[in-house]
Amino acid sequence: MNKSINLKKRPVGTPTLSDFEFVESDVNPSISDGQLLLEAKYISVDPYLRGRMSDAKSYVPPFKLDEPISSGVVAEVIETKNDKFKKGDFVSGLLQWKEKQISTGEGLQKIDKSKAPLSAYLGIVGMTGLTAFLGLHEIGKPKKGETLVVSGAAGAVGSVVGQIGKILGLNVIGIAGTDEKIDMLKSEFGFDHGINYKTTKDMKAAIKEAAPNGVDIYFDNVGGPISDAVLFNINQFARIIICGAISVYNKTEIPMAVAVQPFLVKNSALMQGFIVSNYADKFPVAMKQLATWLGEGKLKYKETVVEGFENTPQAFLDMMDGKNKGKMIVKV
Amino acid sequence: MNKSINLKKRPVGTPTLSDFEFVESDVNPSISDGQLLLEAKYISVDPYLRGRMSDAKSYVPPFKLDEPISSGVVAEVIETKNDKFKKGDFVSGLLQWKEKQISTGEGLQKIDKSKAPLSAYLGIVGMTGLTAFLGLHEIGKPKKGETLVVSGAAGAVGSVVGQIGKILGLNVIGIAGTDEKIDMLKSEFGFDHGINYKTTKDMKAAIKEAAPNGVDIYFDNVGGPISDAVLFNINQFARIIICGAISVYNKTEIPMAVAVQPFLVKNSALMQGFIVSNYADKFPVAMKQLATWLGEGKLKYKETVVEGFENTPQAFLDMMDGKNKGKMIVKV
């Protein structure tokens, strides 16, 4: 049977396995002219999916109840009645959590297995890399010698942001939640400093110590008290990229924080929400640069690969809980 | 005797008269070659001065204790040994709170009494107008038909922001603290809607009612709960100009607020601190436009003029307490 994973109910607070439901259907749906039959190979689980599970107003519409969840997926074309794709092609795109599914090919990108491993097209040369590259460049506008702080630094996006920061000649400080992650940031990804927010009592002071000249760019993946502590250390004309707020996604009450307005006005600083899809016109240039750096060995990436389609919901929960290192991916 | 007003001690929380001290000195200081002797005519009291009275890190250095406070002042040249200025010239610039003072002329602008009243050079065709015009244009990037919310709308900057918004074809909503101010916003300054935050129980709902299509631009002079309420109503790609945070300037504890990060990321919105002095290269163009609009009768302005140099500290306290309508000015 062909399995799919539906959203059964909207999570309240932290999602649980009971919010998901496995549904079975025909093994081989039949395709019409212009269509493709795809078999999922790799599925990406990402923090932003939590937002789509709620029905609050957001930049992407909420998932519908009792319908399959969708996210970034790498799939193989196993049948085709569309001239643009042939059997055996690999594609990536926003697809459903289904073992097999029909597509018109719209919005899918053919990907080249020989240039990078298939799973990398969900990460370093896919949305993850693009988010890091474009967020840092378009809002952060980095200049050599400046200081960059990255929260969620051991996550998929964060680890790439820090590496690009080093390529551009920045002083890079990563914030993460275990000593093992901090070691990895410094030894594998070349970060200058790492701060374990779970064992550090005074984050404000720790950031000041790592950034004695102040913080020029803050790439924020988490929000919450970590971001409050960074605020106290920003410089004149600081740029803060709000890429995510994973610390509050599961909150059921409206989260409070240190008021940012006095810091922004005192420092003529900028804070901007970043959604990679708004920068689609810049994808080709950015992907080329990322592929070049990857080929030159200047960019490394981590994946946490979970095996088995049936483990996709658990992989999502683990990712929300910070159990991944780098990009969390399900190998179908 | 020639009087000056010194900062005697740094205010804790709300400033009081005892934080200021009157000091007397020689009636006519003697001037050297290249210098001018100035007599103050009008003194501007502004919210940002509160920040300079503290010794916290800010965009302008703190005032020194036991030295005169300085702010925008219009003065007359009563003696000159500087070829660029003649006796009887009027100038505006950042000057000390002194009845008479010596200047080298540096940083002073000659002003033309025939084009606008002297006091207007501290307001509508001075820093106030420039702050409104440049904040709205440089960060707000207004487009005809968009919705603009202004807090502190009956204040000096706010009332100009709203009027420029109307000239540019925006739907303009002003927030202020008395019904009298709300009436003035609508009847005199042409705002489309006014909200009295002191008598409105549900600010979030009131803003939604006045802005059924959501808020595209928020010109924020106040911070605090008013700004929290606006956040819930922002649109995709909203721009928030943080021009001031008068609601927190007197706070002694770090103020908390609704966390802005989730709103910014959901809406790809931007929030930026605005300090007019960073845009000095745009002053000539902006002043020309403001003067043109003023001449055409498209811009009106309000002043609250307090008479007497000795009332300057009280005028500052009253302005911090919202007792002014429009620009608060002391006539020396």
HADDOCK unambig.tbl for C-alpha pairs under 7 A between the chains (distance, minus, plus):
assign (segid A and resid 58 and name CA) (segid B and resid 266 and name CA) 5.22 0.50 0.50
assign (segid A and resid 58 and name CA) (segid B and resid 267 and name CA) 6.92 0.50 0.50
assign (segid A and resid 59 and name CA) (segid B and resid 266 and name CA) 5.46 0.50 0.50
assign (segid A and resid 59 and name CA) (segid B and resid 267 and name CA) 6.13 0.50 0.50
assign (segid A and resid 223 and name CA) (segid B and resid 261 and name CA) 6.38 0.50 0.50
assign (segid A and resid 242 and name CA) (segid B and resid 261 and name CA) 6.37 0.50 0.50
assign (segid A and resid 242 and name CA) (segid B and resid 265 and name CA) 5.87 0.50 0.50
assign (segid A and resid 243 and name CA) (segid B and resid 265 and name CA) 6.37 0.50 0.50
assign (segid A and resid 244 and name CA) (segid B and resid 265 and name CA) 6.53 0.50 0.50
assign (segid A and resid 245 and name CA) (segid B and resid 261 and name CA) 6.62 0.50 0.50
assign (segid A and resid 245 and name CA) (segid B and resid 262 and name CA) 6.02 0.50 0.50
assign (segid A and resid 254 and name CA) (segid B and resid 258 and name CA) 6.93 0.50 0.50
assign (segid A and resid 255 and name CA) (segid B and resid 258 and name CA) 6.07 0.50 0.50
assign (segid A and resid 255 and name CA) (segid B and resid 259 and name CA) 5.71 0.50 0.50
assign (segid A and resid 256 and name CA) (segid B and resid 256 and name CA) 6.45 0.50 0.50
assign (segid A and resid 256 and name CA) (segid B and resid 257 and name CA) 5.40 0.50 0.50
assign (segid A and resid 256 and name CA) (segid B and resid 258 and name CA) 4.42 0.50 0.50
assign (segid A and resid 256 and name CA) (segid B and resid 259 and name CA) 4.93 0.50 0.50
assign (segid A and resid 257 and name CA) (segid B and resid 256 and name CA) 5.40 0.50 0.50
assign (segid A and resid 257 and name CA) (segid B and resid 257 and name CA) 5.56 0.50 0.50
assign (segid A and resid 257 and name CA) (segid B and resid 258 and name CA) 6.06 0.50 0.50
assign (segid A and resid 257 and name CA) (segid B and resid 259 and name CA) 4.90 0.50 0.50
assign (segid A and resid 258 and name CA) (segid B and resid 254 and name CA) 6.94 0.50 0.50
assign (segid A and resid 258 and name CA) (segid B and resid 255 and name CA) 6.07 0.50 0.50
assign (segid A and resid 258 and name CA) (segid B and resid 256 and name CA) 4.42 0.50 0.50
assign (segid A and resid 258 and name CA) (segid B and resid 257 and name CA) 6.07 0.50 0.50
assign (segid A and resid 259 and name CA) (segid B and resid 255 and name CA) 5.72 0.50 0.50
assign (segid A and resid 259 and name CA) (segid B and resid 256 and name CA) 4.93 0.50 0.50
assign (segid A and resid 259 and name CA) (segid B and resid 257 and name CA) 4.89 0.50 0.50
assign (segid A and resid 261 and name CA) (segid B and resid 223 and name CA) 6.38 0.50 0.50
assign (segid A and resid 261 and name CA) (segid B and resid 242 and name CA) 6.37 0.50 0.50
assign (segid A and resid 261 and name CA) (segid B and resid 245 and name CA) 6.63 0.50 0.50
assign (segid A and resid 262 and name CA) (segid B and resid 245 and name CA) 6.04 0.50 0.50
assign (segid A and resid 264 and name CA) (segid B and resid 272 and name CA) 6.28 0.50 0.50
assign (segid A and resid 264 and name CA) (segid B and resid 273 and name CA) 4.56 0.50 0.50
assign (segid A and resid 265 and name CA) (segid B and resid 242 and name CA) 5.87 0.50 0.50
assign (segid A and resid 265 and name CA) (segid B and resid 243 and name CA) 6.37 0.50 0.50
assign (segid A and resid 265 and name CA) (segid B and resid 244 and name CA) 6.53 0.50 0.50
assign (segid A and resid 265 and name CA) (segid B and resid 273 and name CA) 3.85 0.50 0.50
assign (segid A and resid 265 and name CA) (segid B and resid 274 and name CA) 5.86 0.50 0.50
assign (segid A and resid 266 and name CA) (segid B and resid 58 and name CA) 5.18 0.50 0.50
assign (segid A and resid 266 and name CA) (segid B and resid 59 and name CA) 5.45 0.50 0.50
assign (segid A and resid 267 and name CA) (segid B and resid 58 and name CA) 6.91 0.50 0.50
assign (segid A and resid 267 and name CA) (segid B and resid 59 and name CA) 6.15 0.50 0.50
assign (segid A and resid 267 and name CA) (segid B and resid 273 and name CA) 6.87 0.50 0.50
assign (segid A and resid 268 and name CA) (segid B and resid 272 and name CA) 6.72 0.50 0.50
assign (segid A and resid 268 and name CA) (segid B and resid 273 and name CA) 4.30 0.50 0.50
assign (segid A and resid 268 and name CA) (segid B and resid 274 and name CA) 5.51 0.50 0.50
assign (segid A and resid 268 and name CA) (segid B and resid 275 and name CA) 6.31 0.50 0.50
assign (segid A and resid 269 and name CA) (segid B and resid 272 and name CA) 5.71 0.50 0.50
assign (segid A and resid 269 and name CA) (segid B and resid 273 and name CA) 5.25 0.50 0.50
assign (segid A and resid 270 and name CA) (segid B and resid 271 and name CA) 5.88 0.50 0.50
assign (segid A and resid 270 and name CA) (segid B and resid 272 and name CA) 4.25 0.50 0.50
assign (segid A and resid 270 and name CA) (segid B and resid 273 and name CA) 6.37 0.50 0.50
assign (segid A and resid 271 and name CA) (segid B and resid 270 and name CA) 5.90 0.50 0.50
assign (segid A and resid 271 and name CA) (segid B and resid 271 and name CA) 5.17 0.50 0.50
assign (segid A and resid 271 and name CA) (segid B and resid 272 and name CA) 6.13 0.50 0.50
assign (segid A and resid 272 and name CA) (segid B and resid 264 and name CA) 6.29 0.50 0.50
assign (segid A and resid 272 and name CA) (segid B and resid 268 and name CA) 6.71 0.50 0.50
assign (segid A and resid 272 and name CA) (segid B and resid 269 and name CA) 5.70 0.50 0.50
assign (segid A and resid 272 and name CA) (segid B and resid 270 and name CA) 4.25 0.50 0.50
assign (segid A and resid 272 and name CA) (segid B and resid 271 and name CA) 6.13 0.50 0.50
assign (segid A and resid 273 and name CA) (segid B and resid 264 and name CA) 4.59 0.50 0.50
assign (segid A and resid 273 and name CA) (segid B and resid 265 and name CA) 3.86 0.50 0.50
assign (segid A and resid 273 and name CA) (segid B and resid 267 and name CA) 6.88 0.50 0.50
assign (segid A and resid 273 and name CA) (segid B and resid 268 and name CA) 4.31 0.50 0.50
assign (segid A and resid 273 and name CA) (segid B and resid 269 and name CA) 5.26 0.50 0.50
assign (segid A and resid 273 and name CA) (segid B and resid 270 and name CA) 6.39 0.50 0.50
assign (segid A and resid 274 and name CA) (segid B and resid 265 and name CA) 5.87 0.50 0.50
assign (segid A and resid 274 and name CA) (segid B and resid 268 and name CA) 5.52 0.50 0.50
assign (segid A and resid 275 and name CA) (segid B and resid 268 and name CA) 6.29 0.50 0.50
